[in-house]
Amino acid sequence: IGYSLLPIISPGSMNPNGLNQELPNDRILRWGYNYQLEMENYLLTIVSANGDLMCRTLFQPQVYTQWTESWQIPSTINFEVDQIYLWRVDTGAKYVNDRESVGSESHWAYFSYKGI
């Protein structure tokens, strides 16, 4: 059994990313990634500063012709005003018997929620 690491998504390409950066009103998280690699899926996770799971979703890349990707947080996910949240994007590829054999985990990025 083997596992290979893909390059991680750079924290500098993740937006928003900072304790003072607010989640935009459109609730879109954005990041950059090089699609010349064999990446098949994203796994996006959002947790509260206390570690409570807010969202975890698996999806395929939407834009193969650019270097940026995004995901809109559904309005059904409720955040508390003036709280900090963490998010990250993991990549996965080469599934063998439904098990990922290639992937990576980004560092945690942060945003604050001020409400709409």
Secondary structure, DSSP 8 states (H G I E B T S, - for coil): ---EE-----GGG-BS-STT-B--TT-EEEEE--TTS---EEEEEEEETT--EEEEEEE--S-SSSSEEEEE--TTS---TTEEEEEEEEEEEEEETTEEEEEEE---EEEEE---
